[in-house]
Amino acid sequence: MNKILGTNLYSRSIMMNLMEPFAKRVPILILFFLCSIGTNSQSIGTPCNKENVSDWYKSKVWLGGLQLKPHKSIDQEELARQYCENSTWWDQAFEFLNSHNLEDLETGRYIIDEGNVMVYVSEGPTKDIDEIEWETHQNFNDLQYVVKGKAGMGVASLNNAEYSSTVAYNPKRDVENYNVENGKFYVAKPGRFFIFSPRDIHRPAFRKKGHDTIKKILIKVRVP
């Protein structure tokens, strides 16, 4: 009996010696795994590193559950830069769109954060393209969403557009007007929104054939 017990104890001792290096490694492996998950989450959840911007944008975590789609013309790097500096204003804008029945929303001005995030809801006739000037803003981004109908949207990047200023910047109106030679034109319709940053010359919401009236939401989001 004693011999058998001794043999068992000897075998157990060998087993413990064999397991000891592995046992020491387990906490390290677990820690490494958790850190990897944390790093991955952070890279998707934050746009503050330029290398992560594409993953962050595609993840759509920044929309806060909003089901509307961002238009392909949006300047992802500029949106990421601003979101990193102050996400609150953007979160407030997307939350407004997500928490209201936009088709039934009454026209008028809605204050989310006075001086920082304001919403303008309009419904009525659209203007011909010649009546809409190219423009930029220095202090605010324009988030434009056509709720009903369709409208044309023009956009050109300040970085590579062929343009000239036609009306100098007016600080009271926060607007400068341009003549643009190589702008791109898109159709704005329900389900997809546009964002025009100060780096975008834009020509917003002009008449598309067959759609003489639209309902549109404009959200002015301050540039951090």
QUIZI-V933461 format. One record per residue. N is the residue number from 1. SS is DSSP state (alpha for helix, beta for strand, coil for the rest). D_CENTER is the distance of its C-alpha to the mean C-alpha in Angstrom with 1 decimal. Layout:
BEGIN
N/SS/D_CENTER
N/SS/D_CENTER
END
This chain:
BEGIN
1/coil/74.3
2/alpha/73.7
3/alpha/73.3
4/alpha/70.7
5/alpha/68.8
6/alpha/69.0
7/alpha/67.7
8/alpha/64.7
9/alpha/64.0
10/alpha/64.2
11/alpha/61.9
12/alpha/59.4
13/alpha/59.6
14/alpha/58.9
15/alpha/55.9
16/alpha/54.4
17/alpha/54.9
18/alpha/53.1
19/alpha/50.2
20/alpha/49.8
21/alpha/47.7
22/alpha/45.4
23/alpha/45.1
24/alpha/44.2
25/alpha/41.4
26/alpha/39.8
27/alpha/38.2
28/alpha/36.9
29/alpha/35.5
30/alpha/33.8
31/alpha/32.3
32/alpha/31.1
33/alpha/29.5
34/alpha/27.7
35/alpha/26.5
36/alpha/25.1
37/alpha/23.2
38/alpha/21.9
39/alpha/20.9
40/alpha/19.1
41/alpha/17.2
42/alpha/16.3
43/alpha/15.2
44/alpha/12.7
45/alpha/11.8
46/coil/11.4
47/coil/9.9
48/coil/13.0
49/coil/15.0
50/alpha/14.4
51/alpha/16.0
52/alpha/13.4
53/alpha/10.2
54/alpha/10.9
55/alpha/11.7
56/alpha/8.9
57/alpha/6.4
58/alpha/9.3
59/alpha/9.9
60/coil/7.1
61/alpha/8.4
62/alpha/5.5
63/alpha/6.3
64/coil/9.7
65/coil/11.7
66/coil/10.6
67/coil/12.3
68/coil/11.2
69/beta/9.9
70/beta/7.5
71/coil/10.2
72/coil/11.3
73/coil/11.9
74/coil/8.5
75/coil/9.2
76/alpha/7.3
77/alpha/9.7
78/alpha/9.5
79/alpha/5.9
80/alpha/7.0
81/alpha/10.2
82/alpha/9.5
83/alpha/7.6
84/alpha/10.7
85/alpha/13.0
86/coil/12.2
87/alpha/9.7
88/alpha/12.0
89/alpha/11.3
90/alpha/7.7
91/alpha/9.1
92/alpha/12.0
93/alpha/10.4
94/alpha/8.9
95/alpha/12.2
96/alpha/14.2
97/alpha/13.1
98/alpha/13.7
99/alpha/17.0
100/coil/18.7
101/coil/20.7
102/coil/19.2
103/coil/22.2
104/coil/24.6
105/coil/22.8
106/coil/25.4
107/coil/24.8
108/beta/24.7
109/beta/22.7
110/beta/21.0
111/beta/20.6
112/beta/18.0
113/beta/18.5
114/coil/21.2
115/coil/20.5
116/coil/16.8
117/beta/15.1
118/beta/17.2
119/beta/17.1
120/beta/19.5
121/beta/20.7
122/beta/23.1
123/beta/25.3
124/beta/28.0
125/beta/29.1
126/coil/27.0
127/beta/28.3
128/coil/29.5
129/alpha/27.5
130/alpha/30.2
131/alpha/29.7
132/coil/26.0
133/coil/25.7
134/beta/23.1
135/beta/21.5
136/beta/19.2
137/coil/18.4
138/coil/18.7
139/coil/17.8
140/beta/15.0
141/beta/11.9
142/beta/12.5
143/beta/10.3
144/beta/13.0
145/beta/13.9
146/beta/17.4
147/beta/18.8
148/beta/22.2
149/coil/23.7
150/beta/22.3
151/beta/21.7
152/beta/21.4
153/beta/18.5
154/beta/19.4
155/beta/17.3
156/beta/18.7
157/beta/17.6
158/coil/19.7
159/coil/20.2
160/coil/22.1
161/coil/23.0
162/coil/26.6
163/beta/26.7
164/beta/28.9
165/beta/28.5
166/beta/30.5
167/beta/30.0
168/beta/29.4
169/beta/26.7
170/beta/27.6
171/coil/26.3
172/coil/27.3
173/coil/25.2
174/coil/22.5
175/beta/22.9
176/beta/24.5
177/beta/25.6
178/beta/26.2
179/beta/28.0
180/beta/26.0
181/coil/27.9
182/coil/25.4
183/coil/22.3
184/beta/20.7
185/beta/20.8
186/beta/18.9
187/beta/19.6
188/beta/17.3
189/beta/18.3
190/coil/17.6
191/coil/15.0
192/beta/12.4
193/beta/10.5
194/beta/10.1
195/beta/8.6
196/beta/11.5
197/coil/11.6
198/coil/15.1
199/coil/15.3
200/beta/15.2
201/beta/18.5
202/beta/18.0
203/beta/20.5
204/beta/19.1
205/beta/20.6
206/beta/24.0
207/beta/26.5
208/beta/26.5
209/coil/29.9
210/coil/30.7
211/beta/28.0
212/coil/29.6
213/beta/27.8
214/beta/24.2
215/beta/22.4
216/beta/19.2
217/beta/16.7
218/beta/15.5
219/beta/13.5
220/beta/14.2
221/beta/12.0
222/beta/14.2
223/coil/13.6
224/coil/14.5
END
